[in-house]
């Protein structure tokens, strides 16, 4: 029952990401979708992946997305034009995915040969330890490549927010350092006044 509840909320959040008019709302719906995906990972007894999904995607990547969306001037009209231009391709991809899902559900309901159920886990098994041993031995280069890609995403977001815009005030460090006191401070001599 819990699976169907969280899966329904996940589908609703995914639709909210697609159909929301405000980009900030889309990011918030994506955060909700990630949280529900983490709960589904917990139901599948993959606790480490659920925590990593919350910490990495919600805590880091989505904050980066939200930062980029809020700092950039997103032209909504241009986004809508791109949506209508790529809508046929998106509909074809969505149709293919729906057909594949229906085939999987139909095969499962008919009892046809599908993937075998996972064997029960032994006592004291830790999926965190097993994942770490595989990740840092067999897939260490892919792990490092993912780290470099995330670093590139951070640098790209900073570069996009620092682009030239009209009215953007920029510091001229050499001009600030080369100033003299006489250019900035003016001493004024005044006669003292008495209070009455």
Backbone as ProteinMPNN parsed JSONL, in Angstrom:
{"seq_chain_A": "XXXXXXXXXXXXXXXXXXXXXXXXXXXXXXXXXXXXXXXXXXXXXXXXXXXXXXXXXXXXXXXXXXXXXXXXXXXXXXXXXXXXXXXXXXXXXXXXXXXXXXXXXXXXXXXXXXXXXXXXXXXXXXXXXXXXXXXXXXXXXXXXXXXXXXXXXXXXXXXXXXXXXXXXXXXXXXXXXXXXXXXXXXXXXXXXXXXX", "coords_chain_A": {"N_chain_A": [[0.822, -1.198, 0.0], [1.934, 1.231, 0.83], [3.842, 1.592, -1.144], [2.272, 2.125, -3.446], [1.04, 4.515, -2.691], [3.21, 6.338, -2.351], [4.291, 6.114, -4.905], [2.224, 7.194, -6.434], [2.241, 9.841, -5.518], [4.781, 10.501, -6.399], [4.46, 10.345, -9.205], [2.613, 12.42, -9.521], [4.218, 14.593, -8.672], [6.183, 14.519, -10.659], [4.638, 15.174, -12.9], [3.989, 17.739, -12.098], [6.491, 18.96, -12.308], [6.78, 19.032, -15.066], [4.523, 20.457, -16.039], [4.359, 22.852, -14.66], [4.26, 26.402, -14.648], [6.026, 28.207, -13.58], [9.507, 28.316, -13.212], [10.797, 28.005, -10.722], [8.877, 26.719, -9.168], [8.814, 24.347, -10.575], [11.322, 23.285, -9.93], [10.94, 22.888, -7.198], [8.906, 20.958, -7.243], [10.439, 18.933, -8.341], [12.2, 18.427, -6.252], [10.363, 17.336, -4.428], [9.731, 15.037, -5.896], [12.199, 13.715, -5.798], [12.372, 13.181, -3.034], [10.232, 11.387, -2.712], [11.155, 9.339, -4.364], [13.334, 8.556, -2.847], [12.03, 7.469, -0.642], [10.863, 5.274, -1.888], [13.188, 3.858, -2.498], [13.919, 3.237, 0.114], [11.843, 1.494, 0.78], [12.574, -0.603, -0.832], [14.675, -1.623, 0.522], [17.152, -0.386, 0.217], [18.904, 1.43, 1.785], [21.168, 3.077, 1.839], [21.34, 4.154, -0.764], [18.982, 5.636, -0.749], [19.517, 7.609, 1.205], [21.724, 8.841, 0.014], [20.507, 9.838, -2.28], [18.846, 11.802, -1.175], [20.744, 13.455, 0.15], [22.697, 14.136, -1.845], [21.309, 14.81, -4.29], [18.981, 16.337, -3.496], [20.119, 17.948, -1.516], [22.371, 19.123, -2.721], [22.566, 19.175, -5.662], [19.968, 20.048, -6.415], [19.828, 22.443, -5.027], [21.763, 23.815, -6.422], [20.525, 23.863, -8.98], [18.285, 25.424, -8.312], [19.536, 27.79, -7.574], [20.667, 28.561, -10.035], [18.334, 28.853, -11.592], [17.028, 30.924, -10.244], [18.865, 33.009, -10.399], [19.301, 33.49, -13.088], [17.832, 35.243, -15.807], [15.091, 33.918, -16.883], [13.615, 33.492, -19.912], [10.373, 33.158, -20.403], [8.719, 32.985, -22.613], [10.446, 32.139, -24.659], [11.06, 29.63, -23.664], [8.579, 28.395, -23.847], [8.255, 28.377, -26.622], [10.299, 26.592, -27.321], [9.245, 24.345, -26.093], [6.928, 23.79, -27.598], [8.147, 23.283, -29.999], [9.658, 20.958, -29.589], [7.746, 19.204, -28.768], [6.481, 17.082, -30.36], [8.563, 15.115, -30.549], [8.939, 14.588, -27.829], [6.44, 13.498, -27.183], [6.52, 11.132, -28.692], [8.621, 9.753, -27.419], [7.484, 9.506, -24.849], [5.283, 7.9, -25.464], [6.562, 5.517, -26.276], [7.72, 4.779, -23.829], [5.401, 4.349, -22.277], [4.267, 2.164, -23.638], [6.253, 0.226, -23.174], [6.093, 0.03, -20.349], [3.459, -0.933, -20.056], [3.726, -3.437, -21.288], [5.507, -4.698, -19.507], [3.956, -4.734, -17.15], [1.774, -6.261, -18.048], [3.063, -8.708, -18.654], [3.903, -9.409, -16.096], [1.456, -9.717, -14.783], [0.384, -11.896, -16.115], [2.014, -13.889, -15.321], [4.266, -14.592, -16.704], [7.661, -15.451, -17.672], [9.804, -13.512, -15.999], [12.154, -11.32, -14.425], [13.847, -13.027, -11.836], [12.908, -13.236, -8.375], [14.664, -11.417, -5.874], [17.179, -13.008, -3.909], [16.864, -13.792, -0.384], [18.45, -11.612, 1.966], [21.5, -12.227, 3.756], [22.015, -12.535, 7.346], [23.06, -9.63, 9.041], [23.941, -8.31, 6.811], [25.188, -5.591, 4.967], [24.22, -3.155, 2.839], [25.466, -0.786, 2.319], [28.191, -1.239, 2.818], [28.705, -3.194, 0.875], [28.115, -1.782, -1.479], [30.024, 0.259, -1.309], [32.419, -1.214, -1.485], [32.265, -2.179, -4.101], [32.045, 0.195, -5.525], [34.433, 1.635, -5.083], [36.373, -0.035, -6.06], [35.86, -1.598, -8.517], [34.543, 0.354, -10.033], [35.895, 2.793, -9.87], [36.979, 4.702, -11.629], [34.757, 5.616, -13.06], [33.408, 6.778, -10.943], [35.141, 8.879, -10.262], [34.971, 10.314, -12.645], [32.304, 11.138, -12.559], [32.497, 12.9, -10.4], [34.107, 14.91, -11.52], [32.368, 15.829, -13.515], [30.301, 16.905, -11.961], [31.752, 18.967, -10.743], [32.281, 20.52, -13.012], [29.66, 21.307, -13.556], [29.132, 23.002, -11.392], [31.026, 25.055, -11.834], [30.102, 25.953, -14.315], [27.583, 26.944, -13.599], [28.29, 29.092, -11.945], [29.667, 30.637, -13.809], [27.603, 31.275, -15.6], [25.996, 32.924, -14.01], [27.667, 35.076, -13.644], [27.786, 36.455, -16.0], [27.945, 39.098, -18.511], [25.746, 41.726, -17.995], [23.38, 44.35, -18.588], [23.767, 47.164, -16.518], [25.131, 45.861, -14.534], [27.272, 45.966, -11.843], [30.715, 46.096, -11.595], [33.744, 45.36, -9.952], [36.761, 47.263, -10.121], [39.699, 46.295, -9.456], [42.409, 47.097, -9.655], [42.165, 49.854, -9.98], [41.006, 50.527, -7.552], [43.035, 49.876, -5.755], [45.066, 51.597, -6.506], [44.327, 54.126, -5.678], [44.612, 57.347, -4.04], [44.874, 58.997, -0.849], [44.181, 61.66, -1.044], [42.435, 61.667, -3.151], [40.13, 60.606, -2.138], [39.473, 61.609, 0.416], [38.44, 64.636, 1.838], [39.453, 67.312, 3.672], [37.851, 69.573, 5.709], [37.863, 72.782, 6.956], [36.332, 74.291, 9.616], [34.798, 76.94, 11.392], [34.388, 76.993, 14.909], [31.217, 76.537, 16.511], [28.936, 77.95, 18.831], [26.703, 76.647, 21.222], [23.349, 77.615, 21.795]], "CA_chain_A": [[0.0, 0.0, 0.0], [2.814, 2.398, 0.885], [4.466, 1.762, -2.464], [1.342, 2.772, -4.373], [0.819, 5.899, -2.242], [4.372, 7.159, -2.694], [4.426, 6.129, -6.362], [1.249, 8.153, -6.962], [2.754, 11.186, -5.232], [5.925, 10.695, -7.295], [3.945, 10.651, -10.547], [2.054, 13.774, -9.464], [5.324, 15.555, -8.62], [6.812, 14.549, -11.983], [3.761, 15.971, -13.763], [4.143, 19.127, -11.676], [7.742, 19.459, -12.893], [6.597, 19.268, -16.493], [3.446, 21.389, -16.39], [4.404, 24.099, -13.885], [4.651, 27.549, -15.458], [7.119, 28.899, -12.912], [10.651, 27.401, -13.084], [11.094, 27.729, -9.314], [7.926, 25.679, -8.759], [9.259, 23.085, -11.183], [12.425, 22.767, -9.116], [10.376, 22.393, -5.933], [8.254, 19.682, -7.548], [11.497, 17.943, -8.546], [12.647, 18.06, -4.907], [9.346, 16.398, -3.913], [9.896, 13.77, -6.612], [13.386, 13.043, -5.254], [12.042, 12.653, -1.711], [9.411, 10.186, -2.876], [12.034, 8.288, -4.882], [14.126, 8.063, -1.71], [11.166, 6.584, 0.149], [10.751, 4.01, -2.634], [14.452, 3.133, -2.267], [13.853, 2.67, 1.474], [10.958, 0.323, 0.74], [13.301, -1.686, -1.507], [15.766, -1.956, 1.441], [18.414, 0.207, -0.245], [18.936, 2.612, 2.641], [22.269, 3.969, 1.474], [20.961, 4.887, -1.971], [17.956, 6.617, -0.38], [20.16, 8.731, 1.882], [22.545, 9.547, -0.975], [19.588, 10.582, -3.133], [18.425, 13.012, -0.457], [21.872, 14.343, 0.437], [23.387, 14.634, -3.036], [20.435, 15.469, -5.25], [18.188, 17.393, -2.875], [20.955, 18.868, -0.761], [23.42, 19.804, -3.487], [22.259, 19.423, -7.064], [18.762, 20.852, -6.55], [20.162, 23.796, -4.605], [22.461, 24.406, -7.568], [19.5, 24.165, -9.984], [17.473, 26.541, -7.831], [20.396, 28.966, -7.659], [20.768, 28.95, -11.447], [17.026, 29.3, -12.066], [16.678, 32.202, -9.643], [19.815, 34.046, -10.78], [19.204, 33.769, -14.519], [16.556, 35.749, -16.301], [14.55, 32.901, -17.769], [12.605, 34.013, -20.825], [9.326, 32.139, -20.414], [8.212, 32.84, -23.981], [11.391, 31.295, -25.409], [10.911, 28.255, -23.166], [7.338, 27.84, -24.417], [8.503, 28.085, -28.03], [11.062, 25.348, -27.366], [8.362, 23.246, -25.712], [6.074, 23.419, -28.731], [8.977, 22.77, -31.094], [10.105, 19.594, -29.289], [6.622, 18.412, -28.253], [6.272, 15.791, -31.045], [9.578, 14.142, -30.134], [8.635, 14.212, -26.45], [5.282, 12.607, -27.187], [6.956, 9.819, -29.202], [9.385, 9.095, -26.342], [6.531, 9.147, -23.8], [4.489, 6.768, -25.95], [7.411, 4.322, -26.199], [7.848, 4.395, -22.418], [4.119, 3.803, -21.825], [4.136, 0.823, -24.227], [7.152, -0.673, -22.438], [5.535, -0.21, -19.011], [2.281, -1.798, -20.189], [4.203, -4.795, -21.562], [6.059, -5.273, -18.272], [2.847, -5.017, -16.233], [1.01, -7.365, -18.616], [3.831, -9.943, -18.476], [3.897, -9.749, -14.665], [0.119, -10.181, -14.391], [0.163, -13.209, -16.73], [2.909, -14.866, -14.72], [5.299, -15.0, -17.66], [9.02, -15.458, -17.124], [10.45, -12.202, -15.865], [13.315, -11.422, -13.528], [13.619, -13.798, -10.618], [12.929, -12.434, -7.16], [15.984, -11.352, -5.229], [17.286, -13.939, -2.782], [16.879, -13.081, 0.905], [19.773, -11.161, 2.379], [21.971, -12.895, 4.972], [21.979, -11.755, 8.583], [24.198, -8.721, 9.193], [24.364, -7.788, 5.511], [25.15, -4.133, 4.86], [24.313, -2.759, 1.439], [26.421, 0.322, 2.244], [29.532, -1.819, 2.703], [28.81, -3.862, -0.429], [28.17, -0.757, -2.513], [31.324, 0.93, -1.213], [33.492, -2.076, -1.985], [32.169, -2.226, -5.566], [32.226, 1.536, -6.086], [35.817, 2.096, -4.994], [37.31, -0.988, -6.654], [35.568, -1.857, -9.925], [34.017, 1.529, -10.734], [36.525, 3.99, -9.315], [37.152, 5.717, -12.677], [33.44, 6.215, -13.304], [33.123, 7.623, -9.782], [35.935, 10.103, -10.412], [34.41, 11.048, -13.772], [31.09, 11.798, -12.067], [32.924, 14.034, -9.58], [34.563, 15.971, -12.426], [31.189, 16.39, -14.178], [29.641, 17.774, -10.983], [32.567, 20.17, -10.615], [32.006, 21.328, -14.199], [28.325, 21.906, -13.41], [29.251, 24.12, -10.452], [31.751, 26.133, -12.514], [29.218, 26.497, -15.349], [26.539, 27.756, -12.956], [28.9, 30.354, -11.52], [29.967, 31.406, -15.024], [26.352, 31.81, -16.131], [25.507, 34.019, -13.184], [28.588, 36.202, -13.706], [27.888, 36.961, -17.363], [27.743, 40.538, -18.657], [24.379, 42.18, -18.099], [23.323, 45.805, -18.448], [23.575, 47.621, -15.152], [25.885, 45.036, -13.595], [28.396, 46.706, -11.287], [31.903, 45.248, -11.503], [34.865, 46.007, -9.267], [38.036, 47.44, -10.797], [40.597, 46.137, -8.316], [43.627, 47.906, -9.823], [41.813, 51.254, -9.727], [40.778, 50.694, -6.112], [44.312, 49.807, -5.036], [45.938, 52.719, -6.866], [43.797, 55.415, -5.237], [45.349, 58.058, -2.989], [44.025, 59.564, 0.178], [43.695, 62.958, -1.492], [41.321, 61.46, -4.067], [38.95, 60.102, -1.436], [39.156, 62.329, 1.65], [38.595, 66.082, 1.771], [39.401, 67.891, 5.006], [37.167, 70.864, 5.685], [38.109, 73.558, 8.172], [35.139, 75.055, 9.992], [34.852, 77.702, 12.644], [33.511, 76.383, 15.938], [29.966, 77.227, 16.806], [28.511, 77.831, 20.211], [25.299, 76.276, 21.388], [22.583, 78.666, 22.47]], "C_chain_A": [[0.864, 1.259, 0.0], [3.472, 2.661, -0.468], [3.532, 2.51, -3.406], [1.08, 4.221, -3.979], [1.989, 6.777, -2.67], [4.627, 7.191, -4.204], [3.448, 7.11, -6.99], [1.698, 9.588, -6.716], [3.942, 11.502, -6.137], [5.475, 11.038, -8.71], [3.343, 12.055, -10.583], [3.136, 14.842, -9.437], [6.029, 15.656, -9.964], [5.957, 15.338, -12.973], [3.828, 17.447, -13.394], [5.419, 19.752, -12.218], [7.522, 19.846, -14.351], [5.634, 20.422, -16.755], [3.455, 22.683, -15.586], [4.913, 25.237, -14.755], [5.854, 28.279, -14.872], [8.302, 27.933, -12.765], [11.013, 27.065, -11.642], [10.154, 26.659, -8.781], [8.308, 24.328, -9.344], [10.392, 22.46, -10.382], [11.896, 22.209, -7.802], [9.625, 21.076, -6.133], [9.294, 18.582, -7.762], [12.086, 17.5, -7.208], [11.665, 17.071, -4.28], [9.466, 15.039, -4.591], [11.106, 13.004, -6.09], [13.104, 12.46, -3.871], [11.202, 11.381, -1.816], [10.213, 9.038, -3.47], [12.895, 7.7, -3.762], [13.297, 7.137, -0.833], [10.992, 5.242, -0.563], [12.033, 3.184, -2.52], [14.452, 2.508, -0.873], [12.957, 1.43, 1.5], [11.633, -0.864, 0.057], [14.535, -2.121, -0.72], [17.125, -1.523, 0.905], [18.575, 1.538, 0.491], [20.016, 3.597, 2.217], [21.918, 4.79, 0.236], [19.891, 5.931, -1.664], [18.581, 7.835, 0.291], [21.016, 9.532, 0.912], [21.663, 10.366, -1.907], [19.146, 11.875, -2.463], [19.598, 13.969, -0.277], [22.467, 14.96, -0.823], [22.43, 15.417, -3.926], [19.639, 16.604, -4.616], [19.09, 18.414, -2.203], [21.952, 19.642, -1.579], [22.963, 20.166, -4.891], [21.021, 20.304, -7.206], [18.974, 22.267, -6.042], [20.891, 24.522, -5.725], [21.47, 24.762, -8.674], [18.685, 25.388, -9.576], [18.255, 27.841, -7.897], [20.475, 29.463, -9.095], [19.441, 29.508, -11.942], [16.687, 30.68, -11.512], [17.628, 33.32, -10.07], [19.729, 34.411, -12.26], [17.842, 34.365, -14.832], [16.03, 34.749, -17.324], [13.449, 33.53, -18.611], [11.541, 32.943, -21.015], [8.796, 31.924, -21.825], [9.129, 31.946, -24.816], [11.286, 29.841, -24.966], [9.656, 27.618, -23.757], [7.508, 27.523, -25.899], [9.293, 26.783, -28.181], [10.212, 24.145, -27.014], [7.483, 22.824, -26.879], [6.893, 22.848, -29.881], [9.363, 21.316, -30.855], [8.977, 18.708, -28.763], [6.405, 17.113, -29.018], [7.294, 14.723, -30.649], [9.33, 13.668, -28.707], [7.46, 13.267, -26.36], [5.643, 11.213, -27.691], [7.712, 9.055, -28.113], [8.451, 8.664, -25.219], [5.685, 7.954, -24.206], [5.289, 5.468, -25.89], [7.535, 3.844, -24.757], [6.555, 3.79, -21.889], [3.925, 2.391, -22.373], [5.023, -0.17, -23.479], [6.612, -0.985, -21.044], [4.326, -1.134, -19.065], [2.711, -3.234, -20.469], [4.761, -5.456, -20.309], [4.943, -5.639, -17.303], [2.017, -6.195, -16.74], [1.745, -8.694, -18.424], [3.832, -10.37, -17.014], [2.536, -10.296, -14.244], [-0.198, -11.559, -14.973], [1.055, -14.293, -16.133], [3.972, -15.367, -15.672], [6.672, -14.859, -17.024], [9.586, -14.035, -17.165], [11.664, -12.387, -14.963], [12.939, -12.214, -12.279], [13.665, -12.87, -9.413], [14.316, -12.497, -6.526], [16.039, -12.343, -4.074], [17.306, -13.159, -1.47], [18.305, -12.762, 1.328], [20.214, -11.895, 3.636], [21.938, -11.956, 6.168], [23.24, -10.888, 8.683], [24.709, -8.148, 7.885], [24.213, -6.272, 5.49], [25.292, -3.752, 3.389], [25.255, -1.571, 1.256], [27.844, -0.201, 2.052], [29.725, -2.484, 1.335], [28.912, -2.841, -1.562], [29.508, -0.028, -2.503], [32.453, 0.078, -1.767], [33.452, -2.189, -3.512], [32.518, -0.873, -6.173], [33.684, 1.958, -6.119], [36.841, 1.08, -5.487], [37.046, -1.136, -8.156], [35.206, -0.588, -10.704], [34.646, 2.826, -10.25], [36.692, 5.07, -10.374], [35.819, 6.386, -13.023], [33.047, 7.146, -12.165], [33.878, 8.94, -9.877], [35.407, 10.954, -11.57], [33.128, 11.785, -13.365], [31.436, 13.003, -11.2], [33.382, 15.202, -10.444], [33.371, 16.622, -13.125], [30.426, 17.303, -13.222], [30.426, 19.063, -10.762], [32.36, 21.098, -11.808], [30.641, 22.001, -14.117], [28.369, 23.103, -12.466], [29.932, 25.307, -11.124], [30.864, 26.77, -13.586], [28.121, 27.363, -14.743], [27.095, 29.1, -12.504], [29.191, 31.231, -12.733], [28.702, 32.019, -15.609], [25.824, 32.98, -15.313], [26.409, 35.235, -13.242], [28.709, 36.779, -15.112], [27.584, 38.451, -17.39], [26.256, 40.838, -18.831], [24.357, 43.694, -18.002], [23.028, 46.185, -17.001], [24.32, 46.809, -14.112], [27.111, 45.805, -13.134], [29.553, 45.742, -11.052], [33.001, 46.033, -10.813], [36.07, 46.107, -10.19], [39.102, 47.453, -9.707], [41.83, 47.02, -8.456], [43.339, 49.383, -9.574], [41.589, 51.495, -8.24], [42.094, 50.718, -5.352], [45.165, 51.04, -5.312], [45.399, 54.074, -6.426], [44.672, 56.009, -4.139], [44.363, 58.632, -2.0], [43.414, 60.885, -0.278], [42.518, 62.824, -2.457], [40.022, 61.12, -3.343], [38.516, 60.969, -0.253], [39.396, 63.812, 1.419], [38.421, 66.632, 3.17], [38.817, 69.296, 4.902], [37.422, 71.546, 7.017], [36.899, 74.429, 8.438], [35.392, 75.808, 11.283], [33.939, 77.028, 13.649], [32.269, 77.211, 16.172], [29.574, 76.977, 18.244], [27.029, 77.46, 20.243], [24.575, 77.391, 22.125], [21.515, 78.09, 23.338]], "O_chain_A": [[0.586, 2.221, -0.716], [3.636, 3.809, -0.88], [3.963, 3.434, -4.095], [0.915, 5.073, -4.852], [1.794, 7.83, -3.278], [5.127, 8.189, -4.725], [3.784, 7.787, -7.962], [1.56, 10.448, -7.586], [4.095, 12.636, -6.59], [6.046, 11.925, -9.345], [3.533, 12.793, -11.55], [3.006, 15.877, -10.09], [6.432, 16.744, -10.374], [6.489, 16.087, -13.793], [3.735, 18.311, -14.265], [5.438, 20.936, -12.552], [8.023, 20.873, -14.809], [5.903, 21.272, -17.603], [2.608, 23.543, -15.826], [5.872, 25.072, -15.508], [6.616, 28.905, -15.608], [8.123, 26.833, -12.242], [11.484, 25.962, -11.364], [10.577, 25.785, -8.026], [8.149, 23.292, -8.697], [10.419, 21.247, -10.178], [12.359, 21.165, -7.343], [9.698, 20.182, -5.289], [9.058, 17.427, -7.405], [12.434, 16.331, -7.042], [12.079, 16.084, -3.672], [9.32, 14.004, -3.94], [11.053, 11.782, -5.952], [13.553, 11.355, -3.568], [11.437, 10.414, -1.092], [9.981, 7.88, -3.122], [13.152, 6.497, -3.732], [13.805, 6.132, -0.335], [10.974, 4.194, 0.082], [11.978, 1.956, -2.454], [14.926, 1.386, -0.693], [13.274, 0.44, 2.159], [11.294, -2.013, 0.341], [15.352, -2.893, -1.222], [18.128, -2.206, 1.111], [18.41, 2.614, -0.084], [19.801, 4.809, 2.234], [22.174, 5.993, 0.198], [19.896, 7.007, -2.263], [18.216, 8.969, -0.019], [21.037, 10.762, 0.972], [22.034, 11.477, -2.286], [19.079, 12.922, -3.107], [19.462, 15.167, -0.523], [22.714, 16.165, -0.87], [22.708, 16.563, -4.279], [19.625, 17.717, -5.142], [18.852, 19.617, -2.308], [22.354, 20.732, -1.172], [22.974, 21.338, -5.267], [21.014, 21.219, -8.03], [18.37, 23.204, -6.564], [20.662, 25.71, -5.953], [21.558, 25.845, -9.252], [18.426, 26.275, -10.39], [17.697, 28.885, -8.238], [20.362, 30.663, -9.342], [19.418, 30.525, -12.636], [16.125, 31.514, -12.222], [17.22, 34.482, -10.098], [20.055, 35.537, -12.637], [16.837, 34.032, -14.203], [16.462, 34.733, -18.476], [12.465, 34.042, -18.077], [11.768, 31.944, -21.699], [8.461, 30.799, -22.195], [8.66, 31.104, -25.582], [11.406, 28.927, -25.782], [9.666, 26.443, -24.125], [6.976, 26.525, -26.386], [8.998, 25.969, -29.056], [10.411, 23.056, -27.552], [7.31, 21.63, -27.126], [6.398, 22.025, -30.652], [9.396, 20.522, -31.794], [9.227, 17.575, -28.352], [6.16, 16.092, -28.376], [6.935, 13.564, -30.438], [9.492, 12.486, -28.405], [7.469, 12.336, -25.556], [5.131, 10.218, -27.177], [7.479, 7.864, -27.905], [8.605, 7.566, -24.683], [5.399, 7.087, -23.381], [4.755, 4.431, -25.498], [7.465, 2.645, -24.49], [6.594, 2.821, -21.131], [3.466, 1.509, -21.647], [4.593, -1.284, -23.182], [6.664, -2.133, -20.602], [4.179, -2.018, -18.221], [2.11, -4.165, -19.932], [4.519, -6.64, -20.071], [4.964, -6.713, -16.701], [1.6, -7.041, -15.949], [1.125, -9.697, -18.07], [3.769, -11.564, -16.72], [2.461, -11.229, -13.445], [-0.971, -12.312, -14.381], [0.869, -15.478, -16.41], [4.524, -16.45, -15.475], [6.826, -14.231, -15.976], [9.805, -13.456, -18.229], [12.137, -13.508, -14.773], [11.839, -12.072, -11.746], [14.363, -11.856, -9.418], [15.031, -13.493, -6.634], [15.062, -12.502, -3.343], [17.715, -11.999, -1.443], [19.235, -13.53, 1.084], [19.386, -12.165, 4.506], [21.844, -10.738, 6.018], [24.349, -11.362, 8.437], [25.791, -7.562, 7.846], [23.205, -5.741, 5.955], [26.33, -3.985, 2.77], [25.787, -1.365, 0.165], [28.605, 0.32, 1.237], [30.781, -2.351, 0.716], [29.699, -3.015, -2.491], [30.064, 0.27, -3.56], [33.345, 0.59, -2.444], [34.502, -2.285, -4.148], [33.195, -0.795, -7.198], [34.126, 2.576, -7.087], [38.044, 1.299, -5.352], [37.916, -0.83, -8.972], [35.523, -0.469, -11.887], [33.979, 3.86, -10.226], [36.56, 6.253, -10.058], [35.771, 7.594, -13.252], [32.426, 8.184, -12.393], [33.317, 10.001, -9.603], [35.398, 12.182, -11.482], [32.9, 12.92, -13.783], [30.746, 14.02, -11.255], [33.082, 16.357, -10.138], [33.359, 17.838, -13.311], [29.953, 18.364, -13.629], [29.834, 20.132, -10.61], [32.273, 22.315, -11.645], [30.483, 23.139, -14.558], [27.71, 24.113, -12.717], [29.468, 26.44, -10.999], [30.87, 27.99, -13.749], [27.766, 28.399, -15.305], [26.441, 30.131, -12.664], [28.981, 32.443, -12.684], [28.724, 33.161, -16.068], [25.265, 33.925, -15.869], [25.963, 36.336, -12.918], [29.649, 37.524, -15.387], [27.042, 39.006, -16.434], [25.595, 40.274, -19.703], [25.248, 44.273, -17.381], [22.158, 45.605, -16.352], [24.156, 47.048, -12.916], [27.908, 46.25, -13.96], [29.397, 44.71, -10.399], [33.171, 47.227, -11.058], [36.374, 45.181, -10.941], [39.376, 48.493, -9.108], [42.258, 47.633, -7.478], [44.179, 50.09, -9.016], [41.944, 52.554, -7.724], [42.254, 51.493, -4.409], [45.911, 51.481, -4.438], [45.984, 55.095, -6.786], [45.367, 55.298, -3.414], [43.168, 58.739, -2.278], [42.272, 61.195, 0.057], [41.702, 63.737, -2.58], [38.935, 61.326, -3.884], [37.326, 61.054, 0.048], [40.427, 64.204, 0.872], [37.374, 66.447, 3.791], [39.26, 70.102, 4.084], [37.219, 70.954, 8.078], [36.489, 75.214, 7.583], [36.124, 75.341, 12.155], [32.857, 76.552, 13.304], [32.283, 78.435, 16.044], [29.851, 75.915, 18.802], [26.23, 77.898, 19.415], [25.157, 78.038, 22.995], [20.774, 78.834, 23.981]]}, "name": "protein", "num_of_chains": 1, "seq": "XXXXXXXXXXXXXXXXXXXXXXXXXXXXXXXXXXXXXXXXXXXXXXXXXXXXXXXXXXXXXXXXXXXXXXXXXXXXXXXXXXXXXXXXXXXXXXXXXXXXXXXXXXXXXXXXXXXXXXXXXXXXXXXXXXXXXXXXXXXXXXXXXXXXXXXXXXXXXXXXXXXXXXXXXXXXXXXXXXXXXXXXXXXXXXXXXXXX"}
